Amino acid sequence: MGEPENAMAHTTDQQSLVSRAFLVHLRTDAHMRGGRIVGRVEHVQSGDATHFQSLEELVSFMTVLLEPEPHA
């Protein structure tokens, strides 16, 4: 029997893992079920960080770092 399919099987090296890693800190007054998602997010590899006030802001920050706009 083979080993179970690993969800990260396509990641071939540690650098790839780190480049896609984020630390998300939710504030104590965040209320996920109530839609209040506030806190701070940091990109592990670059150290870039920002505060966010919504899920959209959190995802937007991650998207900018993971899928940068191509240079014109």
Summary of the structure (lengths in Angstrom):
residues: 72
radius of gyration: 15.5
end to end distance: 49.9
largest distance: 49.9
contacts: 127
relative contact order: 0.14
helix: 25%
strand: 22%
